[in-house]
Amino acid sequence: MSAWDRQPEVTGLSQTTTTVDQGLRSYMLKVYNYMASGLLLTAIIAYFAGTSDAFLASMLTQGADGAVGISGLGYVVMFAPLAMVFFMMFKLHTMSTQTLQITFWAYAALMGLSLFSIFLIYTQTSILRVLFITSGTFGLLSMYGYATKRDLTSWRTFLVVGAWAMLIVSLLNMFLLKSTGLQLAMSYIGVLLALGFTAYDTQKIKEIYYTVSHSADGLARASIMGALNLYMDFIYLFVNLMRILGERR
């Protein structure tokens, strides 16, 4: 077979690859747009919740000694996103696309309410600074996950086990140990886990495209679920960096 005989095959492959790449770029852009919209919603709600005297009055209590603490309703609001994560773990794959989208926005809104305390603890200047650092760091790791040829599947077990361990230790520290040193150490570990999840999830989102690209509904669902994963990675990274770099009032 001569080079001329092979040319149509090469050209056809090139056109197919170009089409796939354009579809992939469109799909990834949709994922990032969903994620960014969710983060914007969270930021707006967090700001108004954290600066609203009426809302804060229902979230906080003041003891006889003047010490300020979290009210019962405050704890409900703080843990509502975590409860919703468990709900989504069991229901995510059985939801319709529309319900999945509503769930994503509801989760972003609840997360905004739960972050009210950062405006009580940290200065607004440091919150903006850490948000900028988080955005840049997240972007770099997501780009790595998208572009790398290395298979990151082997990271999954370590990341999942680490996330569960961090959750359990965090709850123990919050209610029993109350160690600031342990919290700081966990924040550094949390940053590493968030970065790993960002790269891993980005690569996974990219791979899923090739299995659902034939279905418009499949692409819609995958883009929302992908955005949800990256959204959680971003928030987890932001919260841990806030504990490390945030300037307290």
C-alpha positions as a Markdown table, in Angstrom:
| # | Residue | x | y | z |
|---|---|---|---|---|
| 1 | Met | 0.0 | 0.0 | 0.0 |
| 2 | Ser | 1.4 | 3.4 | -1.0 |
| 3 | Ala | 1.4 | 6.6 | 0.9 |
| 4 | Trp | -1.5 | 7.8 | -1.3 |
| 5 | Asp | -3.5 | 4.7 | -0.4 |
| 6 | Arg | -3.1 | 5.5 | 3.3 |
| 7 | Gln | -3.8 | 9.2 | 3.0 |
| 8 | Pro | -7.6 | 9.0 | 3.1 |
| 9 | Glu | -7.4 | 6.9 | 6.3 |
| 10 | Val | -5.1 | 9.4 | 8.0 |
| 11 | Thr | -7.3 | 12.3 | 6.9 |
| 12 | Gly | -10.4 | 10.6 | 8.1 |
| 13 | Leu | -8.8 | 9.9 | 11.5 |
| 14 | Ser | -7.6 | 13.5 | 11.8 |
| 15 | Gln | -11.1 | 14.8 | 11.2 |
| 16 | Thr | -12.6 | 12.4 | 13.7 |
| 17 | Thr | -10.0 | 13.3 | 16.3 |
| 18 | Thr | -10.7 | 17.0 | 15.7 |
| 19 | Thr | -14.4 | 16.4 | 16.1 |
| 20 | Val | -13.9 | 14.5 | 19.3 |
| 21 | Asp | -11.6 | 17.2 | 20.6 |
| 22 | Gln | -14.1 | 19.9 | 19.9 |
| 23 | Gly | -16.8 | 17.9 | 21.6 |
| 24 | Leu | -14.5 | 17.3 | 24.6 |
| 25 | Arg | -13.6 | 21.0 | 24.9 |
| 26 | Ser | -17.3 | 21.9 | 24.8 |
| 27 | Tyr | -18.1 | 19.3 | 27.4 |
| 28 | Met | -15.3 | 20.4 | 29.7 |
| 29 | Leu | -16.3 | 24.0 | 29.3 |
| 30 | Lys | -19.8 | 23.2 | 30.4 |
| 31 | Val | -18.4 | 21.3 | 33.4 |
| 32 | Tyr | -16.3 | 24.3 | 34.5 |
| 33 | Asn | -19.2 | 26.8 | 33.8 |
| 34 | Tyr | -21.5 | 24.7 | 36.1 |
| 35 | Met | -18.8 | 24.6 | 38.7 |
| 36 | Ala | -18.1 | 28.3 | 38.5 |
| 37 | Ser | -21.8 | 29.2 | 38.7 |
| 38 | Gly | -22.2 | 27.0 | 41.8 |
| 39 | Leu | -19.2 | 28.7 | 43.4 |
| 40 | Leu | -20.6 | 32.1 | 42.6 |
| 41 | Leu | -23.9 | 31.1 | 44.2 |
| 42 | Thr | -22.1 | 29.8 | 47.3 |
| 43 | Ala | -20.0 | 33.0 | 47.6 |
| 44 | Ile | -23.0 | 35.3 | 47.4 |
| 45 | Ile | -25.0 | 33.4 | 50.0 |
| 46 | Ala | -22.0 | 33.0 | 52.3 |
| 47 | Tyr | -21.4 | 36.7 | 52.2 |
| 48 | Phe | -24.9 | 37.7 | 53.0 |
| 49 | Ala | -25.3 | 34.9 | 55.6 |
| 50 | Gly | -22.0 | 35.9 | 57.3 |
| 51 | Thr | -22.8 | 39.6 | 57.4 |
| 52 | Ser | -26.5 | 39.5 | 58.2 |
| 53 | Asp | -27.2 | 40.3 | 61.9 |
| 54 | Ala | -30.6 | 38.5 | 61.8 |
| 55 | Phe | -29.1 | 35.3 | 60.3 |
| 56 | Leu | -26.2 | 35.3 | 62.7 |
| 57 | Ala | -28.5 | 35.8 | 65.7 |
| 58 | Ser | -30.2 | 32.5 | 64.9 |
| 59 | Met | -26.8 | 30.7 | 64.3 |
| 60 | Leu | -25.1 | 31.8 | 67.5 |
| 61 | Thr | -25.7 | 31.7 | 71.2 |
| 62 | Gln | -24.2 | 33.7 | 74.1 |
| 63 | Gly | -23.6 | 32.1 | 77.5 |
| 64 | Ala | -23.9 | 33.7 | 80.9 |
| 65 | Asp | -20.2 | 34.3 | 80.8 |
| 66 | Gly | -20.4 | 36.1 | 77.5 |
| 67 | Ala | -18.8 | 33.3 | 75.5 |
| 68 | Val | -20.3 | 33.0 | 72.0 |
| 69 | Gly | -21.0 | 29.6 | 70.6 |
| 70 | Ile | -22.9 | 27.8 | 67.8 |
| 71 | Ser | -26.6 | 27.3 | 68.3 |
| 72 | Gly | -28.4 | 24.0 | 67.6 |
| 73 | Leu | -29.8 | 25.5 | 64.4 |
| 74 | Gly | -26.3 | 26.7 | 63.6 |
| 75 | Tyr | -25.0 | 23.1 | 63.8 |
| 76 | Val | -27.8 | 21.9 | 61.6 |
| 77 | Val | -26.9 | 24.5 | 58.9 |
| 78 | Met | -23.1 | 23.6 | 59.2 |
| 79 | Phe | -23.7 | 19.9 | 58.7 |
| 80 | Ala | -26.5 | 20.1 | 56.2 |
| 81 | Pro | -24.1 | 20.0 | 53.2 |
| 82 | Leu | -22.4 | 16.8 | 54.7 |
| 83 | Ala | -25.8 | 15.2 | 55.1 |
| 84 | Met | -26.7 | 16.1 | 51.5 |
| 85 | Val | -23.4 | 14.5 | 50.3 |
| 86 | Phe | -24.5 | 11.2 | 51.9 |
| 87 | Phe | -28.0 | 11.6 | 50.3 |
| 88 | Met | -26.4 | 12.1 | 46.9 |
| 89 | Met | -24.1 | 9.1 | 47.3 |
| 90 | Phe | -27.2 | 6.9 | 47.3 |
| 91 | Lys | -29.5 | 8.8 | 45.0 |
| 92 | Leu | -27.3 | 10.5 | 42.5 |
| 93 | His | -27.4 | 7.8 | 39.8 |
| 94 | Thr | -31.1 | 7.3 | 40.0 |
| 95 | Met | -32.1 | 11.0 | 39.7 |
| 96 | Ser | -33.4 | 12.6 | 36.5 |
| 97 | Thr | -31.1 | 15.1 | 34.8 |
| 98 | Gln | -33.4 | 18.0 | 35.9 |
| 99 | Thr | -33.5 | 16.7 | 39.5 |
| 100 | Leu | -29.7 | 16.3 | 39.4 |
| 101 | Gln | -29.3 | 19.9 | 38.4 |
| 102 | Ile | -31.7 | 21.2 | 41.1 |
| 103 | Thr | -29.7 | 19.1 | 43.7 |
| 104 | Phe | -26.5 | 20.7 | 42.5 |
| 105 | Trp | -27.8 | 24.2 | 43.0 |
| 106 | Ala | -29.4 | 23.3 | 46.4 |
| 107 | Tyr | -26.1 | 21.8 | 47.6 |
| 108 | Ala | -24.3 | 25.0 | 46.5 |
| 109 | Ala | -26.8 | 27.1 | 48.4 |
| 110 | Leu | -26.6 | 25.0 | 51.6 |
| 111 | Met | -22.8 | 25.2 | 51.4 |
| 112 | Gly | -23.0 | 29.0 | 51.2 |
| 113 | Leu | -25.1 | 29.1 | 54.4 |
| 114 | Ser | -22.7 | 26.7 | 56.2 |
| 115 | Leu | -19.7 | 28.9 | 55.5 |
| 116 | Phe | -21.2 | 31.9 | 57.4 |
| 117 | Ser | -18.6 | 31.4 | 60.2 |
| 118 | Ile | -15.6 | 32.3 | 58.0 |
| 119 | Phe | -16.8 | 36.0 | 58.0 |
| 120 | Leu | -16.8 | 35.9 | 61.8 |
| 121 | Ile | -13.3 | 34.3 | 62.1 |
| 122 | Tyr | -11.3 | 35.8 | 59.3 |
| 123 | Thr | -11.0 | 39.3 | 57.8 |
| 124 | Gln | -12.7 | 39.8 | 54.4 |
| 125 | Thr | -9.3 | 40.8 | 52.9 |
| 126 | Ser | -7.8 | 37.5 | 53.8 |
| 127 | Ile | -10.8 | 35.6 | 52.5 |
| 128 | Leu | -10.4 | 37.2 | 49.1 |
| 129 | Arg | -6.7 | 36.5 | 49.1 |
| 130 | Val | -7.2 | 32.9 | 50.0 |
| 131 | Leu | -9.9 | 32.6 | 47.4 |
| 132 | Phe | -7.5 | 33.9 | 44.8 |
| 133 | Ile | -4.8 | 31.5 | 45.9 |
| 134 | Thr | -7.3 | 28.6 | 45.8 |
| 135 | Ser | -8.5 | 29.5 | 42.3 |
| 136 | Gly | -4.9 | 29.5 | 40.9 |
| 137 | Thr | -3.9 | 26.3 | 42.7 |
| 138 | Phe | -7.1 | 24.5 | 41.7 |
| 139 | Gly | -6.6 | 25.7 | 38.1 |
| 140 | Leu | -3.1 | 24.3 | 37.9 |
| 141 | Leu | -4.0 | 20.9 | 39.3 |
| 142 | Ser | -7.1 | 20.6 | 37.1 |
| 143 | Met | -4.9 | 21.4 | 34.1 |
| 144 | Tyr | -2.5 | 18.7 | 35.1 |
| 145 | Gly | -5.3 | 16.2 | 35.5 |
| 146 | Tyr | -6.6 | 17.1 | 32.1 |
| 147 | Ala | -3.3 | 17.1 | 30.2 |
| 148 | Thr | -1.3 | 14.3 | 31.9 |
| 149 | Lys | -0.8 | 11.0 | 30.2 |
| 150 | Arg | -0.3 | 9.3 | 33.5 |
| 151 | Asp | -3.2 | 7.1 | 34.7 |
| 152 | Leu | -4.3 | 8.5 | 38.1 |
| 153 | Thr | -6.7 | 5.7 | 38.9 |
| 154 | Ser | -4.2 | 4.3 | 41.5 |
| 155 | Trp | -4.7 | 7.5 | 43.5 |
| 156 | Arg | -8.4 | 6.7 | 44.2 |
| 157 | Thr | -8.0 | 4.4 | 47.1 |
| 158 | Phe | -5.5 | 6.6 | 48.9 |
| 159 | Leu | -7.7 | 9.7 | 48.4 |
| 160 | Val | -11.0 | 8.1 | 49.4 |
| 161 | Val | -9.5 | 6.5 | 52.5 |
| 162 | Gly | -7.7 | 9.7 | 53.4 |
| 163 | Ala | -11.0 | 11.7 | 53.0 |
| 164 | Trp | -12.9 | 9.4 | 55.3 |
| 165 | Ala | -10.1 | 9.4 | 57.9 |
| 166 | Met | -10.0 | 13.2 | 57.8 |
| 167 | Leu | -13.8 | 13.4 | 58.3 |
| 168 | Ile | -13.7 | 11.1 | 61.3 |
| 169 | Val | -10.8 | 12.8 | 62.9 |
| 170 | Ser | -12.2 | 16.3 | 62.2 |
| 171 | Leu | -15.5 | 15.4 | 64.0 |
| 172 | Leu | -13.6 | 13.9 | 66.9 |
| 173 | Asn | -11.5 | 17.0 | 67.2 |
| 174 | Met | -14.5 | 19.3 | 66.9 |
| 175 | Phe | -16.5 | 17.8 | 69.7 |
| 176 | Leu | -14.0 | 16.0 | 71.9 |
| 177 | Leu | -10.3 | 16.8 | 71.4 |
| 178 | Lys | -10.6 | 20.5 | 70.4 |
| 179 | Ser | -6.9 | 20.7 | 69.6 |
| 180 | Thr | -5.8 | 23.6 | 67.4 |
| 181 | Gly | -2.5 | 21.9 | 66.6 |
| 182 | Leu | -4.3 | 18.8 | 65.3 |
| 183 | Gln | -6.6 | 21.0 | 63.3 |
| 184 | Leu | -3.7 | 22.8 | 61.7 |
| 185 | Ala | -2.0 | 19.5 | 60.8 |
| 186 | Met | -5.2 | 18.1 | 59.3 |
| 187 | Ser | -5.5 | 21.3 | 57.2 |
| 188 | Tyr | -2.2 | 20.7 | 55.6 |
| 189 | Ile | -3.2 | 17.1 | 54.9 |
| 190 | Gly | -6.5 | 18.3 | 53.6 |
| 191 | Val | -4.8 | 20.6 | 51.1 |
| 192 | Leu | -2.8 | 17.6 | 49.7 |
| 193 | Leu | -6.0 | 15.5 | 49.5 |
| 194 | Ala | -7.9 | 18.3 | 47.7 |
| 195 | Leu | -5.1 | 18.8 | 45.2 |
| 196 | Gly | -5.0 | 15.0 | 44.5 |
| 197 | Phe | -8.8 | 14.9 | 44.1 |
| 198 | Thr | -8.7 | 17.8 | 41.7 |
| 199 | Ala | -6.3 | 16.1 | 39.4 |
| 200 | Tyr | -7.9 | 12.7 | 39.7 |
| 201 | Asp | -11.5 | 14.0 | 39.2 |
| 202 | Thr | -10.5 | 16.1 | 36.2 |
| 203 | Gln | -9.0 | 13.1 | 34.5 |
| 204 | Lys | -12.0 | 11.0 | 35.4 |
| 205 | Ile | -14.4 | 13.6 | 34.0 |
| 206 | Lys | -12.4 | 13.7 | 30.8 |
| 207 | Glu | -12.5 | 9.9 | 30.5 |
| 208 | Ile | -16.3 | 9.7 | 31.1 |
| 209 | Tyr | -16.9 | 11.9 | 28.1 |
| 210 | Tyr | -15.8 | 9.1 | 25.8 |
| 211 | Thr | -18.3 | 6.7 | 27.3 |
| 212 | Val | -21.3 | 9.1 | 27.1 |
| 213 | Ser | -20.5 | 11.3 | 24.1 |
| 214 | His | -23.1 | 9.4 | 22.0 |
| 215 | Ser | -26.0 | 10.5 | 24.3 |
| 216 | Ala | -27.1 | 14.1 | 24.8 |
| 217 | Asp | -28.7 | 13.2 | 28.2 |
| 218 | Gly | -25.6 | 11.3 | 29.2 |
| 219 | Leu | -23.4 | 14.3 | 28.5 |
| 220 | Ala | -25.8 | 16.6 | 30.4 |
| 221 | Arg | -25.7 | 14.3 | 33.4 |
| 222 | Ala | -22.0 | 13.8 | 33.2 |
| 223 | Ser | -21.3 | 17.6 | 33.0 |
| 224 | Ile | -23.4 | 18.2 | 36.2 |
| 225 | Met | -21.9 | 15.4 | 38.1 |
| 226 | Gly | -18.4 | 16.4 | 37.0 |
| 227 | Ala | -19.1 | 20.0 | 38.1 |
| 228 | Leu | -20.3 | 18.7 | 41.5 |
| 229 | Asn | -17.1 | 16.8 | 42.0 |
| 230 | Leu | -14.8 | 19.7 | 41.1 |
| 231 | Tyr | -17.0 | 22.1 | 43.1 |
| 232 | Met | -16.5 | 19.9 | 46.2 |
| 233 | Asp | -12.7 | 19.7 | 45.5 |
| 234 | Phe | -12.5 | 23.5 | 45.3 |
| 235 | Ile | -14.5 | 24.1 | 48.5 |
| 236 | Tyr | -12.4 | 21.5 | 50.4 |
| 237 | Leu | -9.2 | 23.2 | 49.2 |
| 238 | Phe | -10.5 | 26.7 | 50.0 |
| 239 | Val | -11.5 | 25.7 | 53.6 |
| 240 | Asn | -8.2 | 24.1 | 54.4 |
| 241 | Leu | -6.2 | 26.9 | 52.9 |
| 242 | Met | -8.3 | 29.3 | 54.9 |
| 243 | Arg | -7.3 | 27.6 | 58.1 |
| 244 | Ile | -3.7 | 27.8 | 57.2 |
| 245 | Leu | -3.4 | 31.2 | 55.5 |
| 246 | Gly | -6.5 | 33.1 | 56.8 |
| 247 | Glu | -5.9 | 36.2 | 58.9 |
| 248 | Arg | -8.1 | 36.1 | 62.0 |
| 249 | Arg | -10.1 | 39.1 | 63.2 |
